[in-house]
Amino acid sequence: MNYIPPLNFGFVEDDLYRSGQPNELNFPFLEKLHLKKIIWLSAEDPSEQLEQFVEEQEIGFINLGQDNEQLNSWSPISEEVVISALKLILDPKNYPLMVMDGLGRHRSGLVIGCLRKLQRWNLTSIFEEYRRYAGTKVRLMNEQFIELFDTDLVSVPENHCEWL
C-alpha cells in the first residue's frame, strides 16, 4: 500500500501536523497518524469524503473556518479564530492533532506562525516557514498579522505541551 501525504503536509511538533485538505489517496497516510482531532480553518466546507473519513475514524472535527465574519477563501482569519485555534493546539488532550485548510498555505500558516511567535521563534524563522508553504502566493497581510500578533492574548494552560 502507498502512503501519500496530503498537499502541504508538515510536522509542526511531536504529534502536531499541518496540511491542506486531503483526498481519498491520502486517507491511508492519515490513518497512520492516529489523529484525535482536526482543526479546520477554511471558510469553505470540507469535502464529503473528508467528512466521511473523519466520522469513520472517530476523529474530532473542529470547524473554526465558519467562525470568520468574512466567508471567502482569500479573507484573512480573525484574531479570535487564531486565539481559539491556539487554545486547542496548546491542550495536549487534543493530540495527535492536525491543523488544516483548503490548500494548507495561508490560514494554517498564519495560525502556525502565531504559534511559533508564542514559542519565541524569531520573525525571520517564522516567515521562512510561512513562505515555504505559501510558495509564490505569500500574503504580506498574513506576515503583518503574525508580526503584530499579541501573544499575551493567549492564556497558556498549566498542562501545556512540553515543547512550549
DALIN-V156171 format. One record per backbone hydrogen bond with DSSP energy under -1.0 kcal/mol. NH is the residue of the N-H (numbers start at 1). CO is the residue of the C=O. Records with the same first field share a line. If there is no record, write none. Layout:
NH = CO  CO
This chain:
9 = 6
10 = 18
12 = 16
13 = 16
16 = 13
17 = 97
18 = 10
19 = 99
20 = 7
21 = 102
26 = 23
30 = 26
31 = 27
32 = 28
33 = 30
34 = 31
36 = 96
37 = 96
38 = 60
39 = 98
40 = 62
41 = 100
51 = 47
52 = 48
53 = 49
54 = 50
55 = 51
56 = 52
57 = 53
59 = 54
60 = 36
62 = 38
64 = 40  62
65 = 40
67 = 64
72 = 70
75 = 72
82 = 78
83 = 79
84 = 80
85 = 81
86 = 82
87 = 83
88 = 84
89 = 85
90 = 86
94 = 91
95 = 92
97 = 15
98 = 37
99 = 17
100 = 39
101 = 19
109 = 105
110 = 106
111 = 107
112 = 108
113 = 109
114 = 110
115 = 111
116 = 112
117 = 113
118 = 114
119 = 115
120 = 117
121 = 116
126 = 122
127 = 123
128 = 124
129 = 125
130 = 126
131 = 127
132 = 128
133 = 129
134 = 130
135 = 131
137 = 134
143 = 139
144 = 140
145 = 141
146 = 142
147 = 143
148 = 144
149 = 145
153 = 150
154 = 151
160 = 157
164 = 161
